[in-house]
Amino acid sequence: MVSVLGSTGSIGVSTLDVIAGHPDRFGVYGLAASSSVATLLAQCLAFQPRYAVMMDAAAAEELRRQLPADCGTEVLQGEAGLSRIAAATEVDTVMAAIVGAAGLPSALAAARAGKTLLLANKESLVMGGHLLMQAVQQSGARLLPIDSEHNAIFQCMPVNPASAAPSLAGVDKVLLTASGGPFRQWSRARMDEATPDEACAHPNWSMGRKISVDSASLMNKGLELIEACWIFDLAPGQIEVVVHPQSIIHSMVQYRDGSVLAQMGNPDMRTPIAYGLGWPERLVSGVAPLDLIATARLDFEAPDEGRFPCLRLAREAVAAGGTAMAICNAANEIAVAAFLDGMIRFTAIPLVIEQTLERMTIVEPTSLAVVESADVAARSVAGERVATLLRGGRRAGVA
């Protein structure tokens, strides 16, 4: 049985699409969403889960009202409901696809319960990597990365067939690919005037607005760098970011003997999702096979951290350690939300993050409470930086 946390987002929808293609293999135990009643209702009718969780109380009540009496789905509300469907005895596999910091507690609950955790929420590792990996090791859970880049790395490394733990035997470094996003060839001056719709117009992937902005700023790649350090037990210096506009090679592993293994495929998240659901078997995903002749060429270039300073800030957060990564993530979430709301310029996003990191005290993330406290404090400081930019007017960063 599978629980899908964040079932109404792009990853959740793709997960259910793969599950629908294998009705004899998978059943759905729980679905969870924030407030999208219509979408979750349709999913409940199609998959008849035992539980549906709504984070928003009003949305939960509305879903209860609309669900047919004979559906058999019980509606739960809030964090307790999320943790319940993540850790339930009946559940074998949990897809953790809730966007942002909100996904950490339920991912941690699944790990502590020893589940097969399909991790599509990179912020869980960015914020609480030590806690999550410790929980995986202590409980015997399996963590399978679903981000296309980390899934590609996982596929290119030797893996323990019992624990799904990757091995660094013979590995020199990891080449983490980035599409470069919609602003790859834009000047800094042009990015100064970028609109939210332009930032969300990703050339290759269909994603939610927050992750699309992260891709445009390269913060997505910074978060993935942090994530890769935790999943594969790598030092930051063992990870090289490579811009690859076609998004055909999803990442590579370079070995000491000079070999480089790459995982390739069309840019469709159903491929890594199907790999995670079926591991160690490979399932039909519904994705068209790659046509190399039609693709014709594969280009690579180094990222420009001058135009995209978010990548540098993520590296610095890894180097600082402790709660620096949680602070970086929280400040980014506040800055991205402010940009999407038209409050600051796109180029002010790294400014908010950098100033927040400068103003915060970094401590050791010894518990979930410590991580959550750092997250809350960083959001407050980042909010103050956004307010300062607003008071400064257009020249100070208002879009």
TORKOL-4160 file (C-alpha; in steps of 0.2 Angstrom, whole numbers, padded with zeros to 4 digits, m for minus):
399
<pt num="1" X="0000" Y="0000" Z="0000"/>
<pt num="2" X="0006" Y="0018" Z="m0004"/>
<pt num="3" X="0003" Y="0034" Z="0004"/>
<pt num="4" X="0005" Y="0050" Z="m0007"/>
<pt num="5" X="0009" Y="0066" Z="0003"/>
<pt num="6" X="0006" Y="0081" Z="m0009"/>
<pt num="7" X="m0005" Y="0071" Z="m0020"/>
<pt num="8" X="m0013" Y="0086" Z="m0029"/>
<pt num="9" X="0004" Y="0093" Z="m0035"/>
<pt num="10" X="0013" Y="0089" Z="m0050"/>
<pt num="11" X="0023" Y="0075" Z="m0042"/>
<pt num="12" X="0008" Y="0068" Z="m0033"/>
<pt num="13" X="m0002" Y="0068" Z="m0049"/>
<pt num="14" X="0012" Y="0059" Z="m0059"/>
<pt num="15" X="0014" Y="0046" Z="m0045"/>
<pt num="16" X="m0005" Y="0042" Z="m0046"/>
<pt num="17" X="m0003" Y="0041" Z="m0065"/>
<pt num="18" X="0010" Y="0028" Z="m0063"/>
<pt num="19" X="0000" Y="0018" Z="m0049"/>
<pt num="20" X="m0015" Y="0018" Z="m0061"/>
<pt num="21" X="m0005" Y="0009" Z="m0074"/>
<pt num="22" X="m0001" Y="m0005" Z="m0061"/>
<pt num="23" X="m0018" Y="m0008" Z="m0052"/>
<pt num="24" X="m0013" Y="m0026" Z="m0048"/>
<pt num="25" X="0003" Y="m0021" Z="m0039"/>
<pt num="26" X="m0002" Y="m0005" Z="m0029"/>
<pt num="27" X="m0016" Y="0001" Z="m0019"/>
<pt num="28" X="m0018" Y="0018" Z="m0011"/>
<pt num="29" X="m0019" Y="0019" Z="0008"/>
<pt num="30" X="m0018" Y="0038" Z="0010"/>
<pt num="31" X="m0019" Y="0054" Z="0000"/>
<pt num="32" X="m0014" Y="0071" Z="0007"/>
<pt num="33" X="m0016" Y="0089" Z="0000"/>
<pt num="34" X="m0016" Y="0107" Z="0007"/>
<pt num="35" X="m0032" Y="0114" Z="0001"/>
<pt num="36" X="m0036" Y="0108" Z="m0017"/>
<pt num="37" X="m0053" Y="0101" Z="m0013"/>
<pt num="38" X="m0059" Y="0097" Z="m0031"/>
<pt num="39" X="m0043" Y="0088" Z="m0036"/>
<pt num="40" X="m0042" Y="0078" Z="m0020"/>
<pt num="41" X="m0060" Y="0073" Z="m0022"/>
<pt num="42" X="m0058" Y="0067" Z="m0039"/>
<pt num="43" X="m0042" Y="0057" Z="m0033"/>
<pt num="44" X="m0052" Y="0049" Z="m0019"/>
<pt num="45" X="m0066" Y="0044" Z="m0031"/>
<pt num="46" X="m0053" Y="0036" Z="m0043"/>
<pt num="47" X="m0042" Y="0027" Z="m0030"/>
<pt num="48" X="m0053" Y="0025" Z="m0015"/>
<pt num="49" X="m0040" Y="0028" Z="m0001"/>
<pt num="50" X="m0043" Y="0023" Z="0017"/>
<pt num="51" X="m0039" Y="0041" Z="0022"/>
<pt num="52" X="m0038" Y="0058" Z="0014"/>
<pt num="53" X="m0029" Y="0072" Z="0023"/>
<pt num="54" X="m0032" Y="0090" Z="0021"/>
<pt num="55" X="m0020" Y="0103" Z="0030"/>
<pt num="56" X="m0033" Y="0117" Z="0029"/>
<pt num="57" X="m0047" Y="0114" Z="0041"/>
<pt num="58" X="m0060" Y="0123" Z="0030"/>
<pt num="59" X="m0055" Y="0112" Z="0015"/>
<pt num="60" X="m0056" Y="0096" Z="0026"/>
<pt num="61" X="m0074" Y="0100" Z="0031"/>
<pt num="62" X="m0078" Y="0104" Z="0013"/>
<pt num="63" X="m0071" Y="0088" Z="0007"/>
<pt num="64" X="m0081" Y="0078" Z="0020"/>
<pt num="65" X="m0096" Y="0086" Z="0014"/>
<pt num="66" X="m0093" Y="0082" Z="m0005"/>
<pt num="67" X="m0087" Y="0064" Z="m0003"/>
<pt num="68" X="m0101" Y="0051" Z="m0006"/>
<pt num="69" X="m0106" Y="0041" Z="0009"/>
<pt num="70" X="m0101" Y="0025" Z="0000"/>
<pt num="71" X="m0084" Y="0031" Z="m0005"/>
<pt num="72" X="m0076" Y="0023" Z="0011"/>
<pt num="73" X="m0063" Y="0037" Z="0013"/>
<pt num="74" X="m0061" Y="0045" Z="0030"/>
<pt num="75" X="m0055" Y="0063" Z="0030"/>
<pt num="76" X="m0042" Y="0068" Z="0042"/>
<pt num="77" X="m0035" Y="0086" Z="0045"/>
<pt num="78" X="m0018" Y="0093" Z="0049"/>
<pt num="79" X="m0001" Y="0087" Z="0054"/>
<pt num="80" X="m0007" Y="0073" Z="0064"/>
<pt num="81" X="m0017" Y="0066" Z="0049"/>
<pt num="82" X="m0001" Y="0067" Z="0038"/>
<pt num="83" X="0010" Y="0058" Z="0051"/>
<pt num="84" X="m0004" Y="0044" Z="0053"/>
<pt num="85" X="m0005" Y="0040" Z="0034"/>
<pt num="86" X="0015" Y="0041" Z="0033"/>
<pt num="87" X="0018" Y="0029" Z="0048"/>
<pt num="88" X="0003" Y="0017" Z="0047"/>
<pt num="89" X="0006" Y="m0002" Z="0048"/>
<pt num="90" X="m0003" Y="m0005" Z="0032"/>
<pt num="91" X="0008" Y="0006" Z="0022"/>
<pt num="92" X="0024" Y="0000" Z="0014"/>
<pt num="93" X="0029" Y="0015" Z="0003"/>
<pt num="94" X="0027" Y="0034" Z="0006"/>
<pt num="95" X="0029" Y="0046" Z="m0008"/>
<pt num="96" X="0035" Y="0062" Z="0001"/>
<pt num="97" X="0030" Y="0076" Z="m0011"/>
<pt num="98" X="0024" Y="0090" Z="0000"/>
<pt num="99" X="0033" Y="0106" Z="m0006"/>
<pt num="100" X="0044" Y="0116" Z="0006"/>
<pt num="101" X="0048" Y="0115" Z="0025"/>
<pt num="102" X="0030" Y="0108" Z="0028"/>
<pt num="103" X="0035" Y="0091" Z="0022"/>
<pt num="104" X="0049" Y="0087" Z="0035"/>
<pt num="105" X="0038" Y="0081" Z="0049"/>
<pt num="106" X="0029" Y="0068" Z="0039"/>
<pt num="107" X="0044" Y="0062" Z="0030"/>
<pt num="108" X="0053" Y="0060" Z="0047"/>
<pt num="109" X="0037" Y="0050" Z="0053"/>
<pt num="110" X="0039" Y="0038" Z="0038"/>
<pt num="111" X="0057" Y="0036" Z="0040"/>
<pt num="112" X="0055" Y="0032" Z="0059"/>
<pt num="113" X="0042" Y="0020" Z="0055"/>
<pt num="114" X="0054" Y="0010" Z="0043"/>
<pt num="115" X="0045" Y="0014" Z="0027"/>
<pt num="116" X="0051" Y="0014" Z="0009"/>
<pt num="117" X="0052" Y="0033" Z="0008"/>
<pt num="118" X="0051" Y="0040" Z="m0010"/>
<pt num="119" X="0058" Y="0057" Z="m0006"/>
<pt num="120" X="0053" Y="0071" Z="m0018"/>
<pt num="121" X="0053" Y="0084" Z="m0005"/>
<pt num="122" X="0071" Y="0091" Z="m0005"/>
<pt num="123" X="0068" Y="0103" Z="0009"/>
<pt num="124" X="0067" Y="0089" Z="0021"/>
<pt num="125" X="0085" Y="0084" Z="0019"/>
<pt num="126" X="0090" Y="0103" Z="0017"/>
<pt num="127" X="0082" Y="0107" Z="0034"/>
<pt num="128" X="0084" Y="0091" Z="0044"/>
<pt num="129" X="0096" Y="0080" Z="0034"/>
<pt num="130" X="0105" Y="0074" Z="0050"/>
<pt num="131" X="0089" Y="0069" Z="0058"/>
<pt num="132" X="0081" Y="0061" Z="0043"/>
<pt num="133" X="0096" Y="0050" Z="0038"/>
<pt num="134" X="0098" Y="0045" Z="0056"/>
<pt num="135" X="0080" Y="0040" Z="0057"/>
<pt num="136" X="0083" Y="0030" Z="0041"/>
<pt num="137" X="0098" Y="0021" Z="0048"/>
<pt num="138" X="0090" Y="0017" Z="0065"/>
<pt num="139" X="0074" Y="0011" Z="0058"/>
<pt num="140" X="0080" Y="0001" Z="0043"/>
<pt num="141" X="0069" Y="0012" Z="0031"/>
<pt num="142" X="0074" Y="0013" Z="0013"/>
<pt num="143" X="0076" Y="0030" Z="0006"/>
<pt num="144" X="0075" Y="0031" Z="m0013"/>
<pt num="145" X="0077" Y="0049" Z="m0021"/>
<pt num="146" X="0064" Y="0054" Z="m0033"/>
<pt num="147" X="0072" Y="0071" Z="m0039"/>
<pt num="148" X="0077" Y="0067" Z="m0057"/>
<pt num="149" X="0095" Y="0072" Z="m0053"/>
<pt num="150" X="0097" Y="0061" Z="m0037"/>
<pt num="151" X="0087" Y="0047" Z="m0045"/>
<pt num="152" X="0100" Y="0047" Z="m0059"/>
<pt num="153" X="0115" Y="0047" Z="m0047"/>
<pt num="154" X="0106" Y="0033" Z="m0038"/>
<pt num="155" X="0105" Y="0023" Z="m0054"/>
<pt num="156" X="0123" Y="0026" Z="m0058"/>
<pt num="157" X="0130" Y="0020" Z="m0041"/>
<pt num="158" X="0132" Y="0003" Z="m0034"/>
<pt num="159" X="0118" Y="0000" Z="m0021"/>
<pt num="160" X="0115" Y="m0012" Z="m0007"/>
<pt num="161" X="0100" Y="m0023" Z="m0013"/>
<pt num="162" X="0094" Y="m0025" Z="0005"/>
<pt num="163" X="0095" Y="m0007" Z="0012"/>
<pt num="164" X="0095" Y="0003" Z="m0005"/>
<pt num="165" X="0110" Y="0012" Z="0003"/>
<pt num="166" X="0121" Y="0018" Z="m0011"/>
<pt num="167" X="0140" Y="0015" Z="m0011"/>
<pt num="168" X="0154" Y="0027" Z="m0015"/>
<pt num="169" X="0166" Y="0013" Z="m0020"/>
<pt num="170" X="0177" Y="0019" Z="m0034"/>
<pt num="171" X="0168" Y="0036" Z="m0035"/>
<pt num="172" X="0178" Y="0051" Z="m0039"/>
<pt num="173" X="0164" Y="0064" Z="m0040"/>
<pt num="174" X="0146" Y="0067" Z="m0045"/>
<pt num="175" X="0141" Y="0078" Z="m0059"/>
<pt num="176" X="0124" Y="0086" Z="m0055"/>
<pt num="177" X="0116" Y="0093" Z="m0071"/>
<pt num="178" X="0105" Y="0109" Z="m0072"/>
<pt num="179" X="0094" Y="0114" Z="m0086"/>
<pt num="180" X="0099" Y="0133" Z="m0083"/>
<pt num="181" X="0081" Y="0137" Z="m0082"/>
<pt num="182" X="0072" Y="0150" Z="m0092"/>
<pt num="183" X="0085" Y="0164" Z="m0088"/>
<pt num="184" X="0100" Y="0154" Z="m0093"/>
<pt num="185" X="0105" Y="0167" Z="m0107"/>
<pt num="186" X="0097" Y="0182" Z="m0099"/>
<pt num="187" X="0108" Y="0197" Z="m0093"/>
<pt num="188" X="0107" Y="0203" Z="m0075"/>
<pt num="189" X="0099" Y="0219" Z="m0081"/>
<pt num="190" X="0085" Y="0209" Z="m0090"/>
<pt num="191" X="0083" Y="0197" Z="m0075"/>
<pt num="192" X="0080" Y="0213" Z="m0064"/>
<pt num="193" X="0064" Y="0216" Z="m0074"/>
<pt num="194" X="0058" Y="0197" Z="m0074"/>
<pt num="195" X="0040" Y="0194" Z="m0070"/>
<pt num="196" X="0034" Y="0178" Z="m0061"/>
<pt num="197" X="0026" Y="0171" Z="m0076"/>
<pt num="198" X="0043" Y="0172" Z="m0085"/>
<pt num="199" X="0052" Y="0164" Z="m0071"/>
<pt num="200" X="0039" Y="0150" Z="m0071"/>
<pt num="201" X="0040" Y="0146" Z="m0089"/>
<pt num="202" X="0053" Y="0132" Z="m0088"/>
<pt num="203" X="0059" Y="0126" Z="m0105"/>
<pt num="204" X="0059" Y="0108" Z="m0101"/>
<pt num="205" X="0049" Y="0103" Z="m0085"/>
<pt num="206" X="0031" Y="0106" Z="m0080"/>
<pt num="207" X="0032" Y="0110" Z="m0061"/>
<pt num="208" X="0024" Y="0120" Z="m0048"/>
<pt num="209" X="0027" Y="0139" Z="m0047"/>
<pt num="210" X="0039" Y="0139" Z="m0031"/>
<pt num="211" X="0051" Y="0125" Z="m0038"/>
<pt num="212" X="0050" Y="0134" Z="m0055"/>
<pt num="213" X="0056" Y="0150" Z="m0048"/>
<pt num="214" X="0070" Y="0140" Z="m0039"/>
<pt num="215" X="0075" Y="0133" Z="m0055"/>
<pt num="216" X="0076" Y="0150" Z="m0063"/>
<pt num="217" X="0087" Y="0156" Z="m0049"/>
<pt num="218" X="0097" Y="0140" Z="m0048"/>
<pt num="219" X="0093" Y="0139" Z="m0030"/>
<pt num="220" X="0085" Y="0122" Z="m0035"/>
<pt num="221" X="0102" Y="0116" Z="m0039"/>
<pt num="222" X="0109" Y="0123" Z="m0023"/>
<pt num="223" X="0096" Y="0113" Z="m0013"/>
<pt num="224" X="0099" Y="0098" Z="m0023"/>
<pt num="225" X="0118" Y="0100" Z="m0020"/>
<pt num="226" X="0114" Y="0100" Z="m0001"/>
<pt num="227" X="0102" Y="0085" Z="m0003"/>
<pt num="228" X="0116" Y="0075" Z="m0013"/>
<pt num="229" X="0128" Y="0078" Z="0001"/>
<pt num="230" X="0116" Y="0069" Z="0013"/>
<pt num="231" X="0109" Y="0055" Z="0002"/>
<pt num="232" X="0126" Y="0050" Z="m0005"/>
<pt num="233" X="0137" Y="0055" Z="0010"/>
<pt num="234" X="0147" Y="0067" Z="m0001"/>
<pt num="235" X="0158" Y="0082" Z="0003"/>
<pt num="236" X="0152" Y="0098" Z="m0007"/>
<pt num="237" X="0169" Y="0097" Z="m0016"/>
<pt num="238" X="0164" Y="0080" Z="m0023"/>
<pt num="239" X="0149" Y="0088" Z="m0032"/>
<pt num="240" X="0151" Y="0098" Z="m0048"/>
<pt num="241" X="0136" Y="0107" Z="m0055"/>
<pt num="242" X="0135" Y="0106" Z="m0074"/>
<pt num="243" X="0122" Y="0116" Z="m0085"/>
<pt num="244" X="0114" Y="0105" Z="m0098"/>
<pt num="245" X="0100" Y="0114" Z="m0107"/>
<pt num="246" X="0092" Y="0099" Z="m0115"/>
<pt num="247" X="0088" Y="0090" Z="m0098"/>
<pt num="248" X="0092" Y="0073" Z="m0106"/>
<pt num="249" X="0106" Y="0068" Z="m0095"/>
<pt num="250" X="0099" Y="0069" Z="m0078"/>
<pt num="251" X="0116" Y="0067" Z="m0069"/>
<pt num="252" X="0132" Y="0058" Z="m0070"/>
<pt num="253" X="0144" Y="0049" Z="m0058"/>
<pt num="254" X="0163" Y="0050" Z="m0062"/>
<pt num="255" X="0174" Y="0035" Z="m0056"/>
<pt num="256" X="0192" Y="0035" Z="m0052"/>
<pt num="257" X="0196" Y="0024" Z="m0067"/>
<pt num="258" X="0190" Y="0038" Z="m0079"/>
<pt num="259" X="0173" Y="0031" Z="m0082"/>
<pt num="260" X="0158" Y="0042" Z="m0082"/>
<pt num="261" X="0141" Y="0034" Z="m0080"/>
<pt num="262" X="0126" Y="0044" Z="m0085"/>
<pt num="263" X="0107" Y="0041" Z="m0084"/>
<pt num="264" X="0097" Y="0048" Z="m0099"/>
<pt num="265" X="0079" Y="0050" Z="m0103"/>
<pt num="266" X="0065" Y="0062" Z="m0108"/>
<pt num="267" X="0062" Y="0075" Z="m0095"/>
<pt num="268" X="0046" Y="0067" Z="m0087"/>
<pt num="269" X="0045" Y="0064" Z="m0068"/>
<pt num="270" X="0036" Y="0048" Z="m0071"/>
<pt num="271" X="0052" Y="0039" Z="m0075"/>
<pt num="272" X="0060" Y="0042" Z="m0058"/>
<pt num="273" X="0044" Y="0039" Z="m0049"/>
<pt num="274" X="0041" Y="0022" Z="m0058"/>
<pt num="275" X="0059" Y="0018" Z="m0053"/>
<pt num="276" X="0056" Y="0022" Z="m0035"/>
<pt num="277" X="0039" Y="0013" Z="m0034"/>
<pt num="278" X="0046" Y="m0003" Z="m0043"/>
<pt num="279" X="0064" Y="m0004" Z="m0036"/>
<pt num="280" X="0074" Y="m0015" Z="m0038"/>
<pt num="281" X="0063" Y="m0019" Z="m0053"/>
<pt num="282" X="0059" Y="m0007" Z="m0067"/>
<pt num="283" X="0041" Y="m0004" Z="m0071"/>
<pt num="284" X="0032" Y="0003" Z="m0086"/>
<pt num="285" X="0031" Y="0022" Z="m0083"/>
<pt num="286" X="0021" Y="0028" Z="m0098"/>
<pt num="287" X="0035" Y="0039" Z="m0103"/>
<pt num="288" X="0041" Y="0038" Z="m0122"/>
<pt num="289" X="0058" Y="0031" Z="m0125"/>
<pt num="290" X="0072" Y="0043" Z="m0129"/>
<pt num="291" X="0075" Y="0046" Z="m0147"/>
<pt num="292" X="0093" Y="0050" Z="m0148"/>
<pt num="293" X="0093" Y="0054" Z="m0167"/>
<pt num="294" X="0079" Y="0067" Z="m0164"/>
<pt num="295" X="0088" Y="0074" Z="m0149"/>
<pt num="296" X="0103" Y="0077" Z="m0160"/>
<pt num="297" X="0114" Y="0086" Z="m0148"/>
<pt num="298" X="0119" Y="0087" Z="m0129"/>
<pt num="299" X="0127" Y="0104" Z="m0123"/>
<pt num="300" X="0136" Y="0107" Z="m0107"/>
<pt num="301" X="0142" Y="0123" Z="m0099"/>
<pt num="302" X="0148" Y="0129" Z="m0082"/>
<pt num="303" X="0135" Y="0139" Z="m0071"/>
<pt num="304" X="0137" Y="0157" Z="m0069"/>
<pt num="305" X="0137" Y="0160" Z="m0050"/>
<pt num="306" X="0139" Y="0179" Z="m0053"/>
<pt num="307" X="0122" Y="0180" Z="m0062"/>
<pt num="308" X="0115" Y="0166" Z="m0051"/>
<pt num="309" X="0122" Y="0169" Z="m0033"/>
<pt num="310" X="0109" Y="0157" Z="m0025"/>
<pt num="311" X="0120" Y="0142" Z="m0030"/>
<pt num="312" X="0135" Y="0151" Z="m0021"/>
<pt num="313" X="0124" Y="0154" Z="m0005"/>
<pt num="314" X="0119" Y="0136" Z="m0004"/>
<pt num="315" X="0137" Y="0130" Z="m0005"/>
<pt num="316" X="0141" Y="0142" Z="0009"/>
<pt num="317" X="0127" Y="0136" Z="0019"/>
<pt num="318" X="0133" Y="0118" Z="0017"/>
<pt num="319" X="0151" Y="0124" Z="0023"/>
<pt num="320" X="0144" Y="0133" Z="0038"/>
<pt num="321" X="0134" Y="0117" Z="0043"/>
<pt num="322" X="0122" Y="0116" Z="0058"/>
<pt num="323" X="0106" Y="0126" Z="0055"/>
<pt num="324" X="0113" Y="0136" Z="0041"/>
<pt num="325" X="0105" Y="0125" Z="0028"/>
<pt num="326" X="0088" Y="0127" Z="0036"/>
<pt num="327" X="0090" Y="0146" Z="0037"/>
<pt num="328" X="0095" Y="0146" Z="0019"/>
<pt num="329" X="0079" Y="0136" Z="0014"/>
<pt num="330" X="0067" Y="0146" Z="0025"/>
<pt num="331" X="0074" Y="0163" Z="0018"/>
<pt num="332" X="0072" Y="0157" Z="0000"/>
<pt num="333" X="0054" Y="0151" Z="0003"/>
<pt num="334" X="0050" Y="0169" Z="0010"/>
<pt num="335" X="0059" Y="0178" Z="m0004"/>
<pt num="336" X="0051" Y="0167" Z="m0018"/>
<pt num="337" X="0034" Y="0170" Z="m0011"/>
<pt num="338" X="0037" Y="0188" Z="m0010"/>
<pt num="339" X="0043" Y="0188" Z="m0028"/>
<pt num="340" X="0028" Y="0178" Z="m0034"/>
<pt num="341" X="0017" Y="0191" Z="m0025"/>
<pt num="342" X="0025" Y="0205" Z="m0034"/>
<pt num="343" X="0033" Y="0212" Z="m0019"/>
<pt num="344" X="0052" Y="0211" Z="m0024"/>
<pt num="345" X="0062" Y="0209" Z="m0040"/>
<pt num="346" X="0068" Y="0192" Z="m0045"/>
<pt num="347" X="0086" Y="0198" Z="m0042"/>
<pt num="348" X="0082" Y="0202" Z="m0024"/>
<pt num="349" X="0079" Y="0184" Z="m0020"/>
<pt num="350" X="0097" Y="0180" Z="m0016"/>
<pt num="351" X="0099" Y="0197" Z="m0007"/>
<pt num="352" X="0085" Y="0192" Z="0005"/>
<pt num="353" X="0094" Y="0175" Z="0008"/>
<pt num="354" X="0111" Y="0182" Z="0011"/>
<pt num="355" X="0105" Y="0195" Z="0023"/>
<pt num="356" X="0095" Y="0183" Z="0033"/>
<pt num="357" X="0110" Y="0171" Z="0034"/>
<pt num="358" X="0121" Y="0186" Z="0040"/>
<pt num="359" X="0108" Y="0190" Z="0054"/>
<pt num="360" X="0105" Y="0172" Z="0061"/>
<pt num="361" X="0115" Y="0162" Z="0074"/>
<pt num="362" X="0119" Y="0145" Z="0067"/>
<pt num="363" X="0117" Y="0130" Z="0080"/>
<pt num="364" X="0118" Y="0112" Z="0079"/>
<pt num="365" X="0101" Y="0104" Z="0073"/>
<pt num="366" X="0100" Y="0091" Z="0087"/>
<pt num="367" X="0081" Y="0089" Z="0086"/>
<pt num="368" X="0066" Y="0093" Z="0075"/>
<pt num="369" X="0061" Y="0106" Z="0088"/>
<pt num="370" X="0078" Y="0115" Z="0085"/>
<pt num="371" X="0077" Y="0114" Z="0066"/>
<pt num="372" X="0059" Y="0121" Z="0067"/>
<pt num="373" X="0064" Y="0135" Z="0078"/>
<pt num="374" X="0078" Y="0140" Z="0066"/>
<pt num="375" X="0065" Y="0139" Z="0052"/>
<pt num="376" X="0053" Y="0150" Z="0061"/>
<pt num="377" X="0066" Y="0163" Z="0066"/>
<pt num="378" X="0073" Y="0163" Z="0048"/>
<pt num="379" X="0056" Y="0167" Z="0041"/>
<pt num="380" X="0054" Y="0181" Z="0052"/>
<pt num="381" X="0071" Y="0189" Z="0048"/>
<pt num="382" X="0068" Y="0186" Z="0029"/>
<pt num="383" X="0051" Y="0194" Z="0031"/>
<pt num="384" X="0059" Y="0209" Z="0039"/>
<pt num="385" X="0071" Y="0210" Z="0024"/>
<pt num="386" X="0057" Y="0210" Z="0012"/>
<pt num="387" X="0048" Y="0224" Z="0021"/>
<pt num="388" X="0064" Y="0234" Z="0021"/>
<pt num="389" X="0065" Y="0232" Z="0002"/>
<pt num="390" X="0047" Y="0237" Z="0000"/>
<pt num="391" X="0050" Y="0253" Z="0010"/>
<pt num="392" X="0065" Y="0256" Z="m0001"/>
<pt num="393" X="0054" Y="0256" Z="m0017"/>
<pt num="394" X="0059" Y="0250" Z="m0034"/>
<pt num="395" X="0077" Y="0254" Z="m0034"/>
<pt num="396" X="0079" Y="0243" Z="m0018"/>
<pt num="397" X="0071" Y="0228" Z="m0027"/>
<pt num="398" X="0053" Y="0230" Z="m0029"/>
<pt num="399" X="0047" Y="0222" Z="m0045"/>
